[in-house]
Amino acid sequence: MKQSEEMVEENIVYFFAGWAANRWLAIRLEIMAAFIVFLTAIFCVMSTEIAYLKTHITSSLVGLAISYALNSTQSLNFLIRNISDLESNIVSIERIKEYSEVPQEAEWNNHQHQPPRSWPENGTIEFKRYAARYRPELDLVLREIDVKVNPREKVGIVGRTGAGKSSMTVALFRLIEASRGSITIDNINIGELGLHQLRNKVTILPQDPVLFSGTIRENLDPFTNYSDDRIWEVLEQSYLKEYVDKQAEKLNYECGEGGQNLSVGQRQLICLARALLRKTKILVLDEATAAVDLETDDLIQKTIRTAFKDCTILTIAHRLNTIIDSDRILVLDKGQVAEYDSPDTLLANEKGIFYGMARDAGLV
């Protein structure tokens, strides 16, 4: 009720401003019309006194002129209000025109390049001289990336702010397209696939948990592809079964708008359960534990190590201790590959970027 009252009050503020502007306009138009009538009457009186005018103005013409002058108020109101309405409403046409000219994403399904139903079987990811930018007029955010991730390999991606860590995951989902080069998954160029064909095969656990207004079941399985038993299984794996079981509605418990009925840690665990439910061959962790406490971080990392042991995992690191046990670590610098090797090898190089980051974090 309070939220509704605040919205109604905010709406009334704009209505009040509109009515105040209307009164402001009406008063000034009335004053202008009064001046027009006054000047018309003056000219009519003066014209009868001017001797050299050949045409005599009769009383009927004077009445007609003053009558038209009195109607000027209505005409001015009609003209100005219509111009104002046109100027206000034409904004929607401008927006439609603007959005209709926005470059469209690639098609959802490319029937000319259909990957096998079992694709990807191994989860091999290869960046081949890949470069990308967010808009045509901007500089490249990724430059000549040559990286191969082997099947079932755990790769941590680190780098300073602006190094291009998140841009790599964005490129993997084709939120930005390649300026040159390509990305292949199991020897299939993802640039030739439809967006749904690609994104259905890759799972991401984002930094900010994304939940919808609905029940826990709808958030985990919006298309009702899985049974309740399978959902309870993933809830147990994500350490949420006890909490959900305590609720009277069970799986029909309402999460609220954006998951407002849940804590930040619980929202992230819901996203983890969603990833467990899909269980694709490729999992992307985009600083997934940056907004949660250390205990929840440990739970998420433990589940990932056990449930996704047969998957290829790309982890963008917020805390270096979460990726220190990865198979290999990719260090980015200014959109380029600076280092790419096992953690032990990188830590052995005291002049390397990763060694400096580990030293700053107190790991060495």
Secondary structure by P-SEA (a helix, b strand, c coil): caaaaaaaaaaaaaaaaaaaaaaaaaaaaaaaaaaaaaaaaaaaaaaaacccccccccaaaaaaaaaaaaaaaaaaaaaaaaaaaaaaaaaaaaaaaaaaacccccccccccccccccccccbbbbbccbbbbccccccccccbbbbbbcccbbbbbbbcccccaaaaaaaaaccccccccccccccccccccccccccccccccccbbbbccccccccccccccccaaaaaaaaaaacaaaaaaacccccccccccccccccaaaaaaaaaaaaaaacccbbbbccccccccaaaaaaaaaaaacccccbbbbbbcccccccccccbbbbbccccccccccaaaaaaccccaaaaaaaaaccc
